[in-house]
């Protein structure tokens, strides 16, 4: 007898949501959002959609043309590119220059927001690592990194951003320094900090190099990774072996569920 739990009940009235990425095998959003739909009694389903950068415009325009598709979630590497498919952009997404969620509005337009940063900060606080008044070294000035940078500064942190792409760091720091003068700087490599964050995709694949070496961090430095699969990335394993406190990637998404509920009007 098959006792496996039933999945979402798809009918002709089911509303659709998609999470876009390249790759998508690592995405955790369907496993968290679909149970939320079920708990709320919402007739909807979230599915992963693999979209390469070369076909992104075709995929997004096709999805947005679907009459019963209400929203899009966005993961690497499309968070910056998806802003160009929005008609309205929230202040946080505009300041960070990236989006991880788009919804269809009542008049048919598409509105972009970004909840990565707020979810990340909420996760830090829930684990007892309030960033207020602390120095954070942030690896990655891509889509997720930009959103996290905005939220950390808004939470009262001092921030150093570094990335292999110096131009990207300069652009982000200049934009944020206009809002938070004296509290954000750029660097070409990790710097000593109270909290060290990996906001790059490094760690998704088994052969990825470490984004930075925990052995070079001071004792007590909190090491946070936004990669969710694998849960214990090589970076976090190396940090734990050195006795450093760590923050896993999953809380960043878990803390966004309430934000998604409001944004998508579930």
C-alpha positions in Angstrom: 0.0 0.0 0.0 1.4 3.4 -1.0 1.5 5.6 2.1 3.5 8.5 0.6 2.0 11.9 1.4 -0.1 13.5 -1.3 1.3 16.4 -3.2 -0.5 19.6 -4.3 -3.9 19.0 -5.8 -3.6 20.5 -9.2 -6.9 21.6 -10.8 -8.1 23.9 -13.5 -8.3 26.7 -11.0 -4.8 26.3 -9.6 -2.7 29.5 -9.7 0.9 29.2 -10.7 4.2 30.4 -9.3 7.7 29.7 -10.7 11.2 30.0 -9.3 13.8 30.8 -11.9 17.5 29.9 -11.8 20.5 28.4 -13.5 20.8 25.8 -12.0 17.6 25.0 -10.1 18.4 21.6 -8.6 19.4 23.3 -5.3 16.3 25.5 -4.8 14.5 25.0 -1.5 11.6 27.4 -2.2 9.1 24.7 -3.6 9.6 22.5 -0.5 8.7 25.5 1.7 6.2 27.5 -0.3 4.0 24.5 -1.4 3.4 23.4 2.2 2.6 27.1 3.0 0.0 27.1 0.2 -1.5 23.9 1.7 -1.7 25.3 5.2 -3.3 28.5 4.0 -5.8 26.6 1.8 -4.4 28.5 -1.2 -5.1 26.8 -4.6 -1.5 27.4 -5.9 1.7 25.6 -6.7 5.3 26.7 -7.1 7.5 24.9 -9.6 11.2 25.3 -10.5 12.1 26.6 -13.9 15.6 26.2 -15.3 16.4 29.3 -17.4 19.8 29.9 -18.8 21.0 33.5 -19.2 20.8 33.1 -23.0 17.1 32.1 -23.0 16.1 34.2 -19.9 14.1 36.8 -21.8 12.2 34.1 -23.8 11.4 32.2 -20.6 10.3 35.3 -18.5 8.2 36.8 -21.2 6.5 33.5 -21.8 5.8 33.0 -18.1 4.5 36.5 -17.7 2.1 35.9 -20.6 0.5 32.9 -18.8 -2.9 34.2 -17.5 -2.9 32.1 -14.3 0.7 32.8 -13.3 0.7 35.2 -10.3 4.3 35.4 -9.3 8.0 34.6 -9.9 10.8 33.9 -7.4 14.3 34.4 -8.6 17.6 32.8 -7.7 21.2 32.8 -9.1 22.3 34.2 -11.5 19.2 36.2 -12.5 18.4 38.5 -9.6 19.8 41.6 -11.3 18.6 40.8 -14.8 15.0 40.3 -13.6 14.6 43.9 -12.7 14.3 44.8 -16.3 11.1 42.7 -16.5 9.4 44.7 -13.8 7.1 47.7 -14.3 7.3 48.8 -10.7 10.3 48.3 -8.3 10.2 48.5 -4.5 12.7 51.0 -2.9 14.8 48.2 -1.4 15.1 46.3 -4.7 15.9 49.6 -6.4 18.6 50.5 -3.9 20.1 47.0 -4.0 19.8 46.7 -7.8 18.3 43.2 -7.7 15.0 41.3 -7.1 14.1 37.9 -5.8 10.3 38.2 -6.1 7.9 39.6 -8.7 4.1 39.6 -8.5 1.4 40.4 -11.0 -0.6 43.4 -9.8 -4.4 43.8 -10.2 -3.9 46.0 -13.3 -1.6 43.4 -15.0 1.7 45.1 -14.3 4.7 43.3 -12.7 6.1 44.6 -9.4 9.6 43.6 -8.2 10.8 43.4 -4.6 13.7 41.7 -2.8 13.4 39.9 0.5 16.8 38.2 0.6 18.3 40.9 2.8 15.5 41.2 5.3 15.3 37.4 5.5 19.0 37.1 6.1 19.0 39.7 8.9 15.9 38.2 10.5 17.7 34.8 10.5 20.8 36.3 12.1 18.8 37.9 14.8 16.8 34.7 15.5 20.2 32.9 16.0 21.4 35.6 18.5 23.7 37.4 16.0 22.2 40.9 15.8 24.3 42.8 13.3 23.6 46.3 14.8 26.8 48.0 15.7 28.9 45.1 14.3 31.4 45.0 11.4 30.4 42.7 8.6 32.6 41.4 5.8 30.4 40.5 2.9 31.7 38.4 0.1 29.7 39.0 -3.1 28.2 42.1 -4.8 25.8 40.1 -7.0 22.0 40.1 -6.7 21.8 38.4 -3.2 24.8 40.3 -1.9 23.4 43.7 -2.9 20.1 42.9 -1.1 21.9 41.7 2.0 24.2 44.7 2.0 21.1 47.0 2.1 19.5 45.1 4.9 22.7 45.0 7.0 23.2 48.7 6.7 19.5 49.3 7.5 20.0 47.1 10.6 22.8 49.3 11.9 25.9 47.3 10.8 29.2 48.6 9.5 29.9 46.9 6.2 32.9 46.0 4.0 31.9 44.5 0.6 34.4 42.6 -1.5 34.1 40.7 -4.8 36.4 39.6 -7.6 34.6 42.1 -9.8 36.0 45.4 -8.6 33.7 47.5 -10.8 30.7 45.8 -9.3 31.9 46.5 -5.8 32.6 50.1 -6.6 29.1 50.6 -8.1 27.4 49.1 -5.1 29.5 51.0 -2.5 28.9 54.3 -4.3 25.2 53.7 -4.3 25.0 52.7 -0.7 27.4 55.3 0.6 25.0 58.0 -0.6 22.4 56.6 1.8 24.7 55.5 4.6 27.8 57.7 4.4 30.9 56.5 6.3 29.4 53.0 7.1 30.2 51.0 3.9 33.5 50.4 2.1 34.8 48.2 -0.6 37.8 45.8 -0.6 39.5 43.3 -2.8 39.8 40.6 -0.2 38.3 39.5 3.1 38.9 41.8 6.1 38.7 41.1 9.8 35.1 41.4 11.0 32.6 40.3 13.6 30.5 38.5 11.0 31.8 37.1 7.7 29.2 36.3 5.1 29.4 34.3 1.9 26.8 35.8 -0.5 28.3 34.2 -3.6 27.2 30.9 -5.3 30.5 29.3 -4.2 29.6 26.1 -2.3 26.8 25.0 -4.6 29.1 22.5 -6.3 31.4 20.0 -4.6 34.4 21.2 -6.5 33.9 24.9 -5.7 36.8 26.6 -3.9 36.1 28.3 -0.6 34.9 31.9 -1.0 37.3 32.7 1.9 39.4 30.8 4.4 37.9 30.6 8.0 41.5 29.8 9.2 42.3 33.5 8.5 39.4 34.8 10.7 39.6 35.9 14.3 38.3 33.7 17.0 34.6 34.3 17.6 33.9 35.5 14.1 30.4 34.4 13.0 30.6 32.7 9.6 27.3 32.9 7.6 26.6 31.2 4.2 23.5 31.8 2.1 24.0 28.6 0.1 21.1 26.3 1.2 22.0 23.0 -0.5 24.2 21.4 0.6 23.2 22.5 4.1 26.7 22.1 5.6 28.8 23.8 2.9 32.6 23.3 2.8 32.9 26.9 4.2 30.7 26.1 7.2 32.4 22.8 7.8 35.8 24.5 7.8 34.5 27.2 10.1 33.0 24.7 12.6 36.3 22.7 12.5 38.0 25.9 13.7 35.5 26.4 16.4 33.8 29.4 14.9 30.0 30.0 15.2 28.1 29.4 12.0 24.8 30.5 10.4 23.3 28.1 7.8 21.6 29.3 4.6 18.1 27.9 5.2 17.0 30.5 7.8 17.3 33.2 5.2 14.5 31.6 3.2 12.5 30.4 6.1 12.3 34.0 7.5 11.0 35.2 4.1 7.9 33.1 4.2 5.8 35.7 6.1 7.2 38.3 3.7 6.1 36.3 0.7 2.7 35.7 2.2 2.1 39.4 2.4 3.7 40.3 -0.9 1.8 37.7 -2.9 -1.4 38.3 -0.9 -1.8 34.7 0.0 
